[in-house]
Amino acid sequence: MIIATGGGVVTREENIALMRENGTVVWLNRPLEAIIACVQQDNRPKLAGNKEERMRTLYAQRKALYTRAAHIVFDNSAPPEQAAKALADTLR
């Protein structure tokens, strides 16, 4: 089973503990510039105002939390099909 969480799930210590205790946590880590380029601001209240500035701030606040939560930090900078294959190989 795969559970995709929102980026803020790691801001609560109890969430990190629950995730780590109940499965393998994989952080699909992409370069911040790539994330900024593809994220739509339309329905994201945390990104109100200057989207790029808000994303940089949130990423800086959460990066250490993502790292602490993850059993595996996966470099997700490849094209989707290539990244999916590499992740599947990593998880085997």
N, C-alpha and C positions, 0 to 999 in steps of 0.2 A: 504494500500500500504506500502511496505517496501522498503526503500532506504538504501543500504549499501555504506558507503563512505570509502575513503582511510583514513589511520591514520593521514595524515597531514591536513585534512580538518579543524581541530580545530585550526590550526595556524593562521587563518585569522578571526578576530573578527566578520566581517560581515557574515561569514559562520555560526558561532555559533548563531548569532541573527536570521538568516534566518531559520535555522533548528528548533530552539526553538519556533519561531513564527508559523511555518507551520506544526507542528506535535509533536508527543511524541518522544523524543530522548532517546534511550536506549543504554547505554554503556555496551557491552558484555565484562565484565572485567574478564580476565583470569590471572592466575599467570604468571608472566614474564618468569619463567623457562619453563613453558609449551609452551608458544609462541615461545621462542627461539628454543625449540626442534623440532617444526613442520614447521617452516618457511623455505622455500627454498630461497636461495640467488640468484639463476640464473638470474632473470630479475628484480632485485631490486637495482637500482643504489644507493639509500640511504644507502644500506648495504654493499657497496664495501669495501673490506679490511677485517677487523675482524668483522664478522657478530655479534657475541655476544656482543662485546664492543659497536658497533654502535646501536644495539637494546636497550641496557641498557641506552645509552645516549639519544636516541630519546624518550624512555619511561619516563625517568626522566624529560626531557624538556616538555613533553606533558601531563603527568598525571593530573596536576591541570587543564589543559584546557579540558581534557575529562570529569573530574568531573564537571566543570562549565557548560559544554555544555549539560550534561545529565539531563533529568528529573528523570530517573531511572538508578541506577548503579546496574547491574545484575551480580551476581557471576556466571560466566560461567565455573566453574571448574569441573562440573559433566560430565559424559558421554553424548554424543550428544542427545540421545533420552530422557534421564532424564532431561537434561537442557532445551530442547525444551518444554517439558511438564510443567516444573516449570515456564518458561518464559510465556507461554500461561496462566497459572494460575495467574501469577502476573499481566498480562495485562487485565484480566477480571475484 
